[in-house]
Amino acid sequence: MRSNVLSLEPGKFALSAATMAVFAMAALFVTMAHAQVYRIVGPDGKVTFSDQPPVASGNARVSTGNAGVPGGGAGAALPFELRQVATKYPVTLYVGDNCGPCGAGRSLLTSRGIPFVEKTVNTNEDIQALQRLGGESSLPFLTIGSQQLKGFSDTEWSQFLDAAGYPKSSQLPASYRQAAATPLVTAAPVAAPAAAPRTPPQAARPAPAVAPAANNPAGIRF
């Protein structure tokens, strides 16, 4: 039974049209890392989003979606087989505030011991980035490798996780800690402009000597 989805646009709901056959083909031929979102603010103030890293610039503000093995630094502690699956088909969960289905989806991943990255979608910039990723702004939004699942369905999510090779029960070590959720788009602070070089003060010029007047032999000044 499919749960409701949270739409960030009034009256809008999202349903996944993906099938198990499509994912099975992707499991054989597609190896992708996490989708990354770069928010770039150019020197002219224009905001753009891209899946390609920008050229470094002192005035550019960049934010990335996610990268690497889910779980951050704890990824190195994953069992070998689980780490292989998580590297080949990384899981990313996109959630919002006051979203019941988002919490249900998080609980499913946690109960199965799925290492995943969690991204929050709260600002207008987050919503724009989510629309670029999935074409819609409905939450929750889940990616398993290149597969996108819109809205929460216990049955559907479980089927795709099974097809990717994730274990049905947790195999995470007791020391594993899930990384904290981070915003989908986070602008880095703009570097302050370089201060103009100071001009060294010029030495005062000595006053020109006043020649004594011809009618003032003593050279007295008034």
C-alpha positions in Angstrom: 0.0 0.0 0.0 1.4 3.4 -1.0 1.7 6.2 1.5 1.0 9.8 0.8 3.7 12.0 -0.5 4.4 15.6 0.6 4.2 18.1 -2.2 5.9 21.4 -2.0 3.5 22.7 -4.6 -0.2 22.8 -3.5 -2.3 20.0 -4.9 0.6 18.2 -6.5 1.4 14.5 -5.8 4.2 12.3 -7.3 4.0 8.6 -8.2 6.9 6.5 -9.3 6.5 4.9 -12.8 9.7 2.8 -12.6 9.4 -0.9 -12.9 11.5 -3.7 -11.5 12.6 -4.7 -15.0 14.1 -1.2 -15.6 16.1 -1.4 -12.3 17.3 -4.9 -13.1 18.8 -3.7 -16.3 20.3 -0.7 -14.5 21.8 -3.1 -11.9 23.7 -4.9 -14.7 25.0 -2.0 -16.7 24.9 1.2 -14.7 27.4 2.2 -12.0 26.9 5.7 -10.7 27.9 7.6 -7.7 25.6 10.1 -5.8 24.0 12.8 -7.8 25.7 16.1 -7.1 24.2 19.5 -7.2 26.4 22.5 -7.5 24.9 25.9 -6.9 27.1 28.6 -8.4 26.8 32.3 -7.9 28.9 34.2 -10.4 30.6 37.5 -10.0 27.5 39.2 -11.6 25.2 37.6 -9.0 23.6 35.2 -11.4 22.7 31.9 -9.8 23.0 28.6 -11.7 22.8 24.9 -10.9 24.9 22.2 -12.5 25.9 18.6 -12.0 29.5 19.5 -13.1 32.0 21.1 -10.6 32.7 24.7 -11.5 36.1 26.3 -12.1 37.4 27.6 -8.8 36.8 31.3 -8.4 37.3 33.7 -5.6 33.8 35.2 -6.0 31.9 32.0 -6.7 29.7 30.3 -4.0 29.4 26.6 -4.5 27.4 23.9 -2.8 27.5 20.2 -3.4 24.7 17.7 -3.0 26.7 14.6 -1.8 29.6 12.4 -2.7 31.4 9.3 -1.5 30.1 6.3 0.4 27.0 7.0 2.5 27.6 7.5 6.1 30.6 9.9 5.7 33.7 8.8 7.6 31.9 5.8 9.0 31.7 4.3 5.5 35.2 2.7 6.0 33.8 0.6 8.8 31.1 -1.0 6.7 31.3 -4.8 6.1 33.0 -5.6 2.7 29.8 -6.8 0.9 27.7 -3.9 2.2 30.4 -1.4 1.3 30.5 -2.7 -2.3 26.7 -2.3 -2.7 26.7 1.1 -1.1 29.5 2.3 -3.4 27.8 0.9 -6.5 24.3 2.0 -5.6 24.5 4.8 -3.0 21.3 5.8 -1.3 20.3 9.4 -0.8 17.1 10.5 1.0 15.7 14.0 0.4 13.3 15.1 3.2 11.5 18.2 4.4 10.1 19.6 7.6 6.7 18.3 8.9 6.8 15.5 6.4 5.3 12.3 7.8 6.1 10.1 4.8 9.7 11.3 5.0 10.0 10.0 8.6 8.5 6.7 7.5 11.0 6.4 4.7 13.9 7.2 7.1 12.7 4.5 9.5 12.6 1.9 6.8 16.2 2.6 5.8 17.4 2.7 9.4 15.6 -0.5 10.3 17.3 -2.4 7.4 20.7 -0.9 8.2 20.9 0.9 4.9 23.8 3.5 4.9 22.4 6.6 3.3 23.0 10.3 2.9 20.1 12.6 4.1 19.5 16.0 2.5 17.0 18.5 3.7 14.8 20.5 1.3 13.5 23.6 3.0 14.6 26.8 1.1 13.5 28.0 -2.3 17.0 27.2 -3.6 16.7 23.6 -2.2 13.4 23.2 -4.1 14.9 24.5 -7.3 17.8 22.0 -7.0 15.4 19.1 -6.2 13.4 20.0 -9.3 16.6 19.8 -11.4 17.3 16.4 -10.0 13.9 14.7 -10.2 11.7 17.0 -12.3 9.4 17.6 -9.3 9.4 19.0 -5.8 7.5 16.2 -4.0 8.9 14.6 -0.9 10.2 12.2 0.2 12.5 11.6 -2.8 14.9 8.7 -2.8 17.7 7.8 -5.1 19.3 4.3 -5.3 22.2 4.7 -7.7 20.6 6.2 -10.8 17.1 5.0 -9.8 14.7 7.7 -8.5 11.7 7.0 -6.3 9.2 9.7 -5.7 6.9 9.4 -2.7 7.2 6.7 0.0 6.0 3.2 -0.5 7.3 0.5 1.8 6.8 -2.2 -0.8 8.3 -0.3 -3.7 11.3 0.9 -1.7 12.0 -2.5 -0.4 11.8 -4.1 -3.8 14.4 -1.7 -5.3 16.7 -2.1 -2.3 16.5 -5.8 -2.6 17.3 -5.6 -6.4 20.3 -3.4 -5.6 21.6 -6.1 -3.3 21.1 -4.5 0.1 20.6 -6.9 3.0 17.1 -7.3 4.4 18.3 -6.9 8.0 21.0 -4.6 9.4 24.6 -5.7 9.1 26.0 -2.4 10.3 28.6 -2.6 13.1 27.7 -1.3 16.5 30.2 1.6 16.1 28.5 2.9 13.0 27.0 6.3 13.3 24.6 7.8 10.7 25.8 11.2 9.4 23.7 14.2 10.3 21.3 15.5 7.6 22.6 18.5 5.7 20.8 21.1 3.4 20.7 20.2 -0.3 22.1 23.6 -1.1 24.4 25.5 1.2 26.1 28.6 -0.1 29.7 29.2 1.0 30.5 32.7 2.3 31.7 35.1 -0.3 35.3 36.0 0.0 35.9 39.6 1.0 37.4 41.7 -1.7 41.1 42.3 -1.4 42.0 45.6 0.2 43.5 48.2 -2.1 47.3 48.7 -1.5 48.1 51.6 0.6 50.1 54.5 -0.9 53.1 55.3 1.2 53.0 58.9 2.6 55.2 61.3 0.8 57.9 63.1 2.8 57.2 66.8 3.4 59.1 69.1 1.1 61.2 71.7 2.9 60.1 75.2 2.5 62.1 77.2 0.0 64.7 79.5 1.6 63.8 83.2 1.5 66.6 85.4 0.2 67.2 88.4 2.4 65.9 91.6 0.8 68.4 94.0 -0.6 67.3 96.7 1.8 67.4 94.3 4.8 71.1 93.5 5.3 70.4 91.6 8.6 68.0 89.2 6.8 65.2 89.8 9.3 61.9 88.0 8.4 58.5 89.5 9.1 
